[in-house]
């Protein structure tokens, strides 16, 4: 759950002052009031995203459950669209076999505005997703930006025009008052604002107004073109800028056609390219390999070689930032606009072989992933998870390259095995399975790391409530591990077989598999494997009505983590297992005492499966305490997620029976109407609000949420 539903809580801060667009904003507002899907269209650089974000911010008051932005420019695989949107919306749990159903179910009771930015390269998948959301979520509205319509029934298409160059009687720019020129429109106002940022003290006056208007008209009022021109005032006077642009554009035809505007933007970006020093152009081209953004170290690792050393990368990056080719997105984070990146990518194809660069990019991601895997079950694991999550688009680009190029696939498998430790911590089962299924389809038995890929993919399938689907993978894993005499790999496959058998209710099969794995882990001193082994055996005992042995397994597992006091993932699950064990032992207060730290750790991890399970069992505790209204709220919060998620769906009839019995008790005590009212209230709380309720309303002194 990466964020909360709250008014414009999902929108980034505006990177610079917003200029004009009053007419367009009014049209978007009116369209959102009348239609559930509004798509802003237009060429690259025309300002679709800025208009959408400002309109969404203005509209936030009409959406009690907030506004959420999902940026899609870095996503290339349409099969990951629904999972990506679900992740941004905080309803991703990775459990549903059909992510679209997961998303629609999670948003069913929400009244929110979803902003899908940059859909043109995913039009078909985006259209399918939006249709499902509009059909299943009556209070959700979608504001999309795309270079072409989504072609969905009921879609209101609003072309975003270039900025007006002249409007009678309007004022212009930051220097208003006596010098503010009459007859200047939004285009001139934008140039004035960006020029003043580039050259403090610059102002559009009556003396230079005609030149600025001519410049903006020549640039067809396209915001990106205007901004790229304005920044050149750092090195050129306005007169010099006008002369150069005049020479640049004299061959372009006049007129408002879409193709003419595309040509204008391409020409302006190309002109900015020509004004860069040769090494700046080379760095611009190489930076286009990044998806979504990069930091300085990544730029050095990927872009430096014998033609462009690391010192030069730093210096040239500063130059590209100064020219607005690269934009800062944080203290050590950089991005390029799509149009600028596209130009760099096209130039890269012309100037050098892109394959070594893509390999360096993949290797950069691999180093990060393996560093994160090395911190699995340690105190700083969460920091590495966050680091890799921030590079989601780069990770996907690296995986796509590795699995698409025959000679790179073995390294792709290595990357996937490292990423498993990140995906498992946040229950990103669907994405992990997506990539691992693809890797297994294009690699053979001799691929190094295939055994690890097989058992890790099987863990995802079991975790998705589909243990039967894991067996074919595990059978192959056993065969390959035996053939290679890979004892640790063989033991990990056996442990996963034990996990699958547990979920299937096969106690004898689980015991056999766990018994084969344990001596290998102990003999090799594989502490992390032993931690996971203890955790799985704890669940086996608890689900079979043996709380005492389950508690003992938890204690043994936690002892293995004694030197990692800040470790969140395993400690969260051990706390949860302890809570379940005490529940079945009849000790409700100890159950609650273990659940609260589990909930805290799962919330820190942003692990929706763990959080949901805690909501569920806390609902049981409240029902047992006869606090039925609060229990119904927490059961409602847990029910936001699909039917395959949560305690009642872990493959155990006893757990499901607990859920049914306590829900029936609460319904009988409250009456059907009051129960449904509280249950519905729980479904409408954000995850963060539910956690606060569990701390204050449900398990503290406050009674703000009482019926």
Secondary structure, 3 states (H helix, E strand, C coil): CCCCCCCCCECCCCCCCCCCCHHHHHHHHHHHHHCCEEEEECCCCCCHHHHHHHHHHHHHHHCCCCEEEEECCCCCCHHHHHHHHHHHHCCCCCCCCCHHHHHHHHCCCCCCEEEEECCHHHHHHHHHHHHHHHHHCCCCEEEEEECCCCCCCCCEEEECCCCCCCCCCCCCCCCCHHHCCCCCCHHHHHHHHHHHHHCCCCCCCCCCHHHHHHHHHHCCCCHHHHHHHHHHHHCCCHHHHHHHHHHHHCCCCCCCCHHHHHHHHHHHHHHHHHHCCHHHHHHHHHHCCCCCCECHHHHHHHHCCCCCCHHHHHHHHHHHHHCCCCEEEECCEEECCHHHHHHHHHHHHHHCCHHHHHHHHHHHHHHHHHHHHHCCCCCCHHHHHHHHHHCHHHHHHHHHHHHHCHHHHHHHHHHHHHHHHHHHHCCCHHHHHHHHHHHHHHCCCCCCCHHHHHHHHHHHHHHCCCHHHHHHHHHHHHHHHHHHCCHHHHHHHHHHHHHHHHHHCCHHHHHHHHHHHHHHHHHHCCHHHHHHHHHHHHHHHHHCCCHHHHHHHHHHHHHHCCCCCCCCHHHHHHHHHHHHHHHHCCCHHHHHHHHHHHHHHHHHHCCHHHHHHHHHHHHHHHHHCCCHHHHHHHHHHHCCCCCCCCHHHCCCHHHHHHHHHHHHHHHHHHCHHHHHHHHHHHHHCCHHHHHHHHHHHHCCCCCCCCC
